[in-house]
Amino acid sequence: MYSSRAASRSWTGLFLLISALCCLFSPSLMVKHENFKTCDQSGFCKRNRAYADNAAATSTSWTSPYTLDPQSLSLKDGQLTGIILKSIAKDAEPVRLPLTVSFLESGSARVTVDEEKRQKGDIVLRHDSKARKERYNEAGNWALVGGLELNKGAALSNQEEDGYTRVFYGKEGKQEAVIRHHPFGIEFKRNGETHVKFNDRGLLNMEHWRPKVEKPAEEKKEGEEENKEGEAEKKEENSEEKGEDEGTWWEESFGGNTDSKPRGPEAVALDISFPGYEHVFGIPEHATGLSLKETRGGDGKYSDPYRLYNSDVFEYELNSPMTLYGAIPFMQAHRKGSTVGVFWMNAAETWVDVVKAKSSPNPLSLGIKSHTDTQTHWISESGLLDVFVFLGPTPQDVIQSYGELTGFTAMPQSFAIAYHQCRWNYVSDEDVMDVDRKFDKHNIPYDVIWLDIEYTQEKKYFTWDPLTFVNPIKMQKQLDKRERKLVAIIDPHIKNTDNYNVIDDMKSKSLAVKNKDGNDYEGWCWPGSSYWVDCFNPAASAWWKTLFKYDKFKGSAPNTFIWNDMNEPSVFNGPETTMPKDNLHHGNWEHRDVHNLNGMTFHNATYNAILERKKGEVRRPFVLTRSFYSGSQRSAAMWTGDNLAEWSHLEASIPMVLNQGISGFPFAGADVGGFFGNPSKELLTRWYQAGIYYPFFRGHAHIDTRRREPYLAGSPYTEIITQALRLRYQLLPVWYTAFHEAHTTGAPIIRPNYYVHPDDERGFSVDDQLYIGSTGLLAKPVTKEGTDSVSIYIADDQPYFDYFDYTIYQGAGHHTVPAPLEKIPLLMQGGHIIPRRDRPRRSSGLMKFDPFTLVVVLGKDGNAEGSLYLDDGETFDYQSGAYIHRRFSFDKATNSLTSINIGTKGPKTDAYLKLMKNVRVEKVIVVGALEIWKGKTEVTVSEEGSKESARRRKAAFEYHEGEKGKANWAVVRDPKVGVGRGWKVDFSG
Ligand SMILES: *[C@@H]1O[C@H](CO)[C@@H](O)[C@H](O)[C@H]1NC(C)=O
């Protein structure tokens, strides 16, 4: 939510003055590049890029120095093990690198490479460091929750091939790993075709442990010529890698901070190529388009790799590979007919280069077109080489396989997918209650109001400012009248001050992150001097839970939920605004090893705390996090951090949120309105119209901005924003059903074109429009000033209908759709049934028992299908069957609409059905209504389980002819069928 700018405020008034002046004179805010490393300033990145350049420059003579020892290989129960030997100097023993290739039941493969010497602890750390000696090998403990069952049927090929080992694995053995011994490399094949290659370019590089050789001081005194020669000689003798730049091996400084690097160089790098694949997606979080651009310079390309090093990047810049707050090292490669992927499970600072290589057609082989290979180069500072390979073949297959490993998104409470109103800050409990009343007065729906850091007493979490938040319980009671919630911020930095039981506890129990000497690490954040809770420590997470009990966090209530910010962690005076890499976490792992996991351990601890606030009160927690890693989806929602109130940031938010969706963490959104700066009313309105498509939908604003609650915009803006909010609320059943699908299959909640139409090459890089769940709803948010129409790309030949007036758009290609300010461009793809709740309410909680409207959108074959998932939106009873899951189908052949159960009965099913027995379908709208219905005035309705007399009854029917360009449509008035029951509406009778 904020920035070091505000932080510096507490440091020096002068700085504030300067930044205020800067803001006055430069309309556009800017990221401070000098605060963050480029690849060139990050020793291991620079070294590995140089390694790649050297390999490319000497491509004919270059051989990767890694060889698999064939004698060492064995395959047992789905796991291939062996030793890779890295040759270093002529006479030196090669470095032994244990290799494990695990073939998984899911059809995925996992390749792990360790380093024997470090594994055995057979190394010496510098500076008497207490750090662990091994390469970090616990990322899986935090990131993985399943999917690791071994494919015992994996088998070696019975044909001997010199220099290769071939393993068949996966369903029906259709997948193959072809392992080359010299140099070591792997090709992953599906149905005989290679899709993923490891070390094809020879960039595998595991920086092995070596002792630092101090150069004798007297050499320096000798003549220059001699000296140079002497050093060159020494280099050859001591460090086998000739010509390698040792400058960043032992120590690295940046921005006045020095990293002591007790283990020396330890980077791990590998090239992964996707032959025939032109597009790669994923590896959030970056402010980039969906289809990732190349990174090694050239026209319109980036010159730095994509960086993954969770950071508090203040006023971040768009169209940049710079790191942001979270990291998911999961990438998909996509081409017509195939999607594959890799998950690089490493939590250290990571850089990913992407280049595309065009292969020209061979003039002699007619019919073979030129194709593009995407080549990637993954570089991490430390840890194991640990990579999962997914062979698809569909986008959903890859995303689901990744989700089976790292978990699917948690099922949210229903309020959490409604509208959130936030600001830094609502200044008092009276202010909160006033905003709450004003929403009601203007009939604007909202569910949650948020408190940023100012609610606390002097930035001490778990306290309230006694002057401004006098009666938080009364405030929350008022919110609860409309089933509304409060979200309060709690960050991981704990104020280092007297008379504060939280810091006292943390110190006495030794639960804080330690500095390199093993003492509690002290740094600066919002409260000034602070310590950081170390949630890698199970004792710290257990203690963290106790702080949220209602009698501990006094003033919190059952409708209080939590926002975890600054958990990268943000440290104002630390290197790159975070912790020193040589800090120590639980188990003496260096911060370097675990940095990208840090935020997740914290929000997970908060999730567990909310779960257990009170014995017997078991409800789904809601936690928002800024920092994240693979697995964060299991316990939090995320937002894209500190964006700007500019059109460009509105535009950039769509691909960013889409990217979260295809990367396994779909509960995502951007600050509506833009965090920094004051949006024009037009921008604010358009941002709400776009924000209704973020799975996580929150308006937020910086403390220096003017108030911008929707009711303040004035006519016509307030009315238009209210219409947008109502549309979100009307479609909450669609969103909830999409969340359920994400929760059970990993499917994205909002979906890019390539995911929905994986064979439509023209649409692979389309990232400015989205489909909502499986509903066929296709939205194109307006992201340009002064727009009155948008161009929507349609990939298929289904009819698409305007959501509001049923105008028909049909035919693959671009279609112009009107979009004056009051109009939200939203189409319905033919072939779907969309469940809605049409009664406007003030909060989602008040809609719980509202009736449904079904919109049947007939496809070109005259059929349509859709689904609805429904539960209490609050507890975990759905896990015991307390839910409704229906499939609706319209079948042209039988001329009828049916609802069938697709749920599984559990112990709590009947009770829930009973609770919902009066919730009915009150209206059926058919878009693209069949001509044969013309003149019809009633239809026949039958319902299972109803009384004999009621079993077949009539319902009123109206048929409307569409005006020019618009679809015919029909309405069934109040068929009175239960939403939880089986029923049929017969249009022929
Ligand atoms: C989350 O918390 C659970 C329960 O304490 C723990 O088992 C798990 O390892 C934690 N996961 C992460 C990612 O912190």
The ligand as a MOL file (V3000), in Angstrom:
LIG
                    3D

  0  0  0     0  0            999 V3000
M  V30 BEGIN CTAB
M  V30 COUNTS 14 14 0 0 0
M  V30 BEGIN ATOM
M  V30 1 C 0.9100 -23.0910 6.9840 0
M  V30 2 O 0.5130 -23.4610 8.2510 0
M  V30 3 C 0.3830 -24.8440 8.4540 0
M  V30 4 C -0.1920 -25.0600 9.8430 0
M  V30 5 O 0.5880 -24.4570 10.8120 0
M  V30 6 C 1.7320 -25.5040 8.2770 0
M  V30 7 O 1.6020 -26.8840 8.4220 0
M  V30 8 C 2.2600 -25.1780 6.8960 0
M  V30 9 O 3.5530 -25.6570 6.7530 0
M  V30 10 C 2.2730 -23.6800 6.6690 0
M  V30 11 N 2.6030 -23.3890 5.2940 0
M  V30 12 C 3.2680 -22.3030 4.9470 0
M  V30 13 C 3.4400 -22.1200 3.5090 0
M  V30 14 O 3.7070 -21.4920 5.7310 0
M  V30 END ATOM
M  V30 BEGIN BOND
M  V30 1 1 1 2
M  V30 2 1 1 10
M  V30 3 1 2 3
M  V30 4 1 3 4
M  V30 5 1 3 6
M  V30 6 1 4 5
M  V30 7 1 6 7
M  V30 8 1 6 8
M  V30 9 1 8 9
M  V30 10 1 8 10
M  V30 11 1 10 11
M  V30 12 1 11 12
M  V30 13 1 12 13
M  V30 14 2 12 14
M  V30 END BOND
M  V30 END CTAB
M  END
